[in-house]
Amino acid sequence: MLITNILFILAFFLITGVAYLLPQFIMPGNERSIIHFISRYFTNIPSMVILILPAIFLSLTTLGSKEIIRAFITPFSKEREIDIKISFRALHVFQIISRYLMAIGVLTSLIGIFMLLKSLDNPASIAPNISLAFITTIYSLIIAFLIFNIFERKLIVRLRSVSGGYETWLNIPLTFLLIALIAGLSSIAIFYLIYLGHLRYMRM
Amino acid sequence: MKITRSIVCFLIVVTLFWLMFYLRNPKMLLHCYNLGYLLVIVGGTIALGFISFSPAEIGKGLTIGWSRKECSQDEYRKYFLVLKALSRNAILLGFIAFGIFFFITLSDPDPKSISPNLSRAVLPLIYGVFLSEIVIRPIANQILIKITTPVVLQESRRDKWEIILIAVVIFLAVLTVFLALIGAFSMARVDSALLNLRYR
């Protein structure tokens, strides 16, 4: 079960990586290639640290470290008769951590907007502050939807098989994940189009 | 032990946020202090809580997460909902204060005062989100962890047609944003072309 999950995640990243890398291979050194766009605008290590470190300590305020590790193991345990109490605890752990991630994303975006408005007189500082404002939100959404949702979904499926009566016809988190992915990819496409237009404008 | 760990982790989170401010711009630390706004948000949250709950209920909700005495599931659920309402009050107050200050600054005719006043308007929103998500939510989650019945799942359970409706609405929203952007670009082009013709 665990191996198939890891394989699926790896396959997802492989396919997306190939899709992003292909233009680079076809036209190396091209400033219009999407890999250049992503490496320039979507990677920011300080904001990743700003997101992840407070999220870890914030989740440690309510949860023990052993509890978090146990929650990550429970969806993949091979025991057929799972304890409902432990499963619900694990489910709550995932929900709490993803909630904290979202909260920190929103807070950092607000702080970025505050800094942006404080230094509107200096035009050079507008762009980095906007990027700080929104990139942590994007990271938090990606982590919460792509990593924590998988564990949550697994636990819900297991609980459904035990207690019954939950959504039997459709896997709800999966649909929301797909919708979010479509929305995110289309927004990236829009930004990419704007970026291309900007390049064209600069040349004119 | 548990409560000391919670307090230490909370202090670490607060220092991390201050460090973020300090590393970006050391002067920002002084700008983001505003005792009046802080009093409005904290006091307003507590006062709004007193409208719907008694002080004893709020006090018990704040301490029940760490108490060693076991309570019934209904009691845990009740105090979780009390704290959830408090956190929602904090965010709402922040938004109301932000809206008021935002419109006051927009009505100001002096263009030089827009930047500092707008940044000051965002402050109560930051305080509200911080109070609700970093201070009250962890206390509420301390209670949520003790609930072993499907309280959260029941909330998130939705009907078949409801899900289809939400999916269609999200799809249409994304589509309209996309089409609006394309329309704006094309209209801008058409407008500029027309203006060029007219003024030639």
HADDOCK unambig.tbl for C-alpha pairs under 7 A between the chains (distance, minus, plus):
assign (segid A and resid 54 and name CA) (segid B and resid 13 and name CA) 5.19 0.50 0.50
assign (segid A and resid 54 and name CA) (segid B and resid 16 and name CA) 6.81 0.50 0.50
assign (segid A and resid 57 and name CA) (segid B and resid 9 and name CA) 5.35 0.50 0.50
assign (segid A and resid 57 and name CA) (segid B and resid 13 and name CA) 6.27 0.50 0.50
assign (segid A and resid 58 and name CA) (segid B and resid 9 and name CA) 6.47 0.50 0.50
assign (segid A and resid 58 and name CA) (segid B and resid 10 and name CA) 6.50 0.50 0.50
assign (segid A and resid 58 and name CA) (segid B and resid 13 and name CA) 6.57 0.50 0.50
assign (segid A and resid 60 and name CA) (segid B and resid 6 and name CA) 7.00 0.50 0.50
assign (segid A and resid 60 and name CA) (segid B and resid 9 and name CA) 6.50 0.50 0.50
assign (segid A and resid 61 and name CA) (segid B and resid 5 and name CA) 6.52 0.50 0.50
assign (segid A and resid 61 and name CA) (segid B and resid 6 and name CA) 3.99 0.50 0.50
assign (segid A and resid 61 and name CA) (segid B and resid 9 and name CA) 5.47 0.50 0.50
assign (segid A and resid 61 and name CA) (segid B and resid 10 and name CA) 6.40 0.50 0.50
assign (segid A and resid 61 and name CA) (segid B and resid 138 and name CA) 6.83 0.50 0.50
assign (segid A and resid 62 and name CA) (segid B and resid 6 and name CA) 6.53 0.50 0.50
assign (segid A and resid 62 and name CA) (segid B and resid 138 and name CA) 5.90 0.50 0.50
assign (segid A and resid 62 and name CA) (segid B and resid 141 and name CA) 6.59 0.50 0.50
assign (segid A and resid 62 and name CA) (segid B and resid 142 and name CA) 5.47 0.50 0.50
assign (segid A and resid 85 and name CA) (segid B and resid 148 and name CA) 5.37 0.50 0.50
assign (segid A and resid 88 and name CA) (segid B and resid 148 and name CA) 5.84 0.50 0.50
assign (segid A and resid 89 and name CA) (segid B and resid 145 and name CA) 6.05 0.50 0.50
assign (segid A and resid 89 and name CA) (segid B and resid 148 and name CA) 6.66 0.50 0.50
assign (segid A and resid 92 and name CA) (segid B and resid 145 and name CA) 6.33 0.50 0.50
assign (segid A and resid 103 and name CA) (segid B and resid 133 and name CA) 6.13 0.50 0.50
assign (segid A and resid 107 and name CA) (segid B and resid 126 and name CA) 6.63 0.50 0.50
assign (segid A and resid 107 and name CA) (segid B and resid 129 and name CA) 6.81 0.50 0.50
assign (segid A and resid 110 and name CA) (segid B and resid 126 and name CA) 6.34 0.50 0.50
assign (segid A and resid 114 and name CA) (segid B and resid 119 and name CA) 5.11 0.50 0.50
assign (segid A and resid 114 and name CA) (segid B and resid 122 and name CA) 6.13 0.50 0.50
assign (segid A and resid 117 and name CA) (segid B and resid 115 and name CA) 5.45 0.50 0.50
assign (segid A and resid 117 and name CA) (segid B and resid 116 and name CA) 6.87 0.50 0.50
assign (segid A and resid 117 and name CA) (segid B and resid 118 and name CA) 6.44 0.50 0.50
assign (segid A and resid 117 and name CA) (segid B and resid 119 and name CA) 4.97 0.50 0.50
assign (segid A and resid 118 and name CA) (segid B and resid 115 and name CA) 6.03 0.50 0.50
assign (segid A and resid 118 and name CA) (segid B and resid 116 and name CA) 5.63 0.50 0.50
assign (segid A and resid 118 and name CA) (segid B and resid 119 and name CA) 5.45 0.50 0.50
assign (segid A and resid 120 and name CA) (segid B and resid 115 and name CA) 6.06 0.50 0.50
assign (segid A and resid 183 and name CA) (segid B and resid 174 and name CA) 6.35 0.50 0.50
